[in-house]
Amino acid sequence: MNSTGCPSGGVNSSASTVRDQQPYSDVNVLLVSYKKQDDLSEWNSYYVTGLKHIFSHIYLFHTEVWNIPSKKSHEAMKRKLISLIGNDDPRVLKILYYTGHASQNRFSEMIWATGQEEEAITWGGPDGLQILLERARSDALIILDCCHAVSVNTTNLSRLQTAFQPGPGNTWLLAACAHNATTGNSVFSLTSVLLRALPVLAESPHGFSLEELYRQILRTISRPENSDWKTVTAPILVLLSSGNPISQQIWLRPLP
């Protein structure tokens, strides 16, 4: 654990090599949320529109916005995630972003849902969709701007029928808060800060690591002009799984 509060294992000698080249031939981004007419959905729409502009026009990533259907939500999200993974080319980074409501089931595993009108999506645990990304050959970054976000990393291993074996890729989580915390819509929410941090970091001539992104997020939250910074929920960066014996890094930079 280093001074940023994230794992130090992701930093090694291969980072200098990554800095000197574009680590990925392509980056596919999927921005998902439930479509619901309430105050939260208005904020979500603003956030998603902003992120889509940054990822597609500044970073030149292939970016898709997708609304989760209210019926058979889990099955629909699974199909969409399989489509995102595609042929699982290790040269193609996958970024999945979710904003909206979330809670935990009785096994303390994350579920997504907005209310009684929508069917829940099981994200964490042996029945959850996160495992699809963790077992992939390609690297993946999961960004969750929702309550109980790190409960995604509290998989109940006793419920797995077989021992979990991650794929050769690295799967990282950037979470808005811990498993026992909630979030709110403010100028210092995770997505709001990302909207400011990502354009700045895009100017880095050699790109940047997720740890550098995390440090930029913390710097933005703790600026002196933010008088409420002591009460702002701090995001969390964690390496969920890695089958890569050489490097655990994910390096970001605009595509050429």
N, C-alpha and C positions, 0 to 999 in steps of 0.2 A: 504493500500500500504506500503510495507516495503522497506528497504534500497536497495534491489536488483532491485526494479522497477517492481516487480510482486506482485500479490495479496497476502495479508497476511492471507486471509480467509482459505487458503488451509492448514495452519499449526494449529494443535490442539493437544489435549492430546492423541488422538489415534495414533499419529505418533510413539510414543515410542513402542506401541504394534506392529505396522507394522514392525519396525526395527528388532524385535525379531523373525520374521517368514517370509517365502516366501509368499508375498501377492497374487501371482497368481500361478495357477497350470500350466499355459502355456502362452506363448506370441506368437502371430502371427504377422509377419511383412510383409508388402507389399511395395516394392520399385518400383515406377512407373515413367516413362518419355516417351516422344515421341521418336521414333527412326528416326533420321534425320541426314544426313551426312553434318554436318557443324562444325565449331569450338566449338560451345556450346555443341553439342552432344558428342564430344570427351571428353570434361571435364565431362559431365554428366556420361558417361560410366565409367570414372575413379572413380568418386565419388561413384556411385552405387556399383561398384565392391568392393571398400573399405568398404562401410557400410555393404554390404552383408557378407563379411568376419568377421567383428567385431560382428555383430548380431548373425550369425550362429555358428561361431567357438569359440568366447570368451564368449558370453552370452547364447549360446545354444538355441536361439530363432528359431522358425520355420520361415524361411525367404524366400520370393519369389521375384524375379525380373520379372517385366512385362512391355512390351512395349505397349503403347497406340496405337491402330490402327488408321490410318489416315481417315478411313471412318466409319461413325456412331460411332464416338468416345464417345459421351455422353452415348449412350445406352450400349456400351461395358464396359465403366468405371463403370456404375451403376451395371451391372451384376457382375463385378469383386469385387466391394465393398460389395455387398450383400453376395458374396461367402466368403469374408474376415470376415464379421460379423457372418456368419454361423448360428449355433443354438443359438447364443447370450448368451453364458454361461458367467455369471458375474465373474467367476473365471479366465477367459481368457482375457488378455489385448490385444488390437489391436493397432498396430502402422502403420500409413500410412505416407509414405514419397513421396513427389513429387519434382522434380527438372526440370526446363525448363522455357519456356516463359509463362507469364501471363499478363493479362490486366484487365480492368474493363468495364462493359457494361454501358448503360445509367442510370442504377439505382445504380451505384457505387458498383456493386456486382462482385466478382471475376470470371473470366473465364480463362481457360487454352487453349492455342493454340500456335502453332509455326509458322503459316503463312497461306497463302491461300490454300495450299495443304491439310491442316488438318482441320477437323471440330472441332469447339470449344466445350469444356466441361464447362458447367455452374456449378461452385462449390459453390458459395455463393448465398444467397437469397432463396425465397420459392421454386424455381424450381431447386435449387442447390443440389448437392449430399452430402454436408456436413451434412444436416439435418438427413440423415440416421444414421450417427454416433452419433449425439446428442440425437436422440430418442432411442438409444440402451440401453439395460440393462447393458452392459459391459462398462468398462473404455476404453477410446481411447486417444491416443496421435497422433496429426497431426503435421507433420514436413514439412514446405513449404519453400524450398530454391528457391525463385523466386521473381520477382518484385511485388509490391503492395500486399504483402503477408497478411497484417492484414486487407485488405478489405474483407477477408473471414469473419470477425467479424462485418461487417456493413450491416447485413441483413435488408432489407427494410420491417419492420414489417407491414406497411400499405398494402403490397401486399400479406400478408398471409391470406388465406381464413378463417382460424380458429386460435385462440390464440395458440402460440407455447408452447408446454409442453415438456420439456426435459425428457429423460428417467432417470431411477434411477442411471445410471452411470455418471462418470466424463469425460468430454471431454476437453482436453487441446490443445492449439496451441503453437508451437514453430516456430516463423516466422522469416524469414531472414531480414525483414525490415517492415516499416510502410506502410500504405495504399497509401501514396503519395511519396514513395521512390522507387528507383531501386537498383538492385544488380549487381555485377560483378564477374568474375572468378578471384579470388586471393587467396593467402595463408591464408587470413583472412575471406573468405566467410564462411557462416554458416556451410556447410557440411565439408569444409576443417578443421574447428576448431573441429567439432564433431569427425572427424577421429582421432584427438589427445586427446580429452577430454574423450571419452567413454572408451578406454582401461585403462586410469588412474583410472577412477571412478569404473571400474570393480573390482579393488583391495580392495574397501571398504568392510570391513568384514560384515557389516550389510546392505549393499546396500545404495541407495541414493535417495533423492527426486528430482523432476524436478527443484525445486529452487536451489538445490545444483549443478545440471547440469548447470543451467543458470549462477550461480556464477563462475563456472569453465570456461565457455565460455567467460565471461567478463574478467576474469583474463588472459586468453590466448590472447585475443585481445589487452589488455592494457599493455602487458609486455614492459619493457623499450627498448628491442631490436627492437620493432616494432615502427620505427620512424614515421610511417604514421597512428598511432592508432587514432589520433584526427579526421582523415578523413574517418575512416572505419565506415560503416553503422552498427549500433548495432542491434543485433537480439532482438526480443520481445517475452516474455513468457506471455500468458494470459489464464485464465480459461474461456472457451467459455460457458459452461453450466454445471450444476450439479443438479441432483435430489437426491443426497445422503445427508441425514441430519446428518450423523455421521462424515464423513471425505470427504474432497475434494482432498485428496492426490493421486498421482500416485507414487508408490515406485518401483524403478528399481534395479535389481540385477541379476547376472547370475543364470540360472536355475541349479538345482543340477544334 
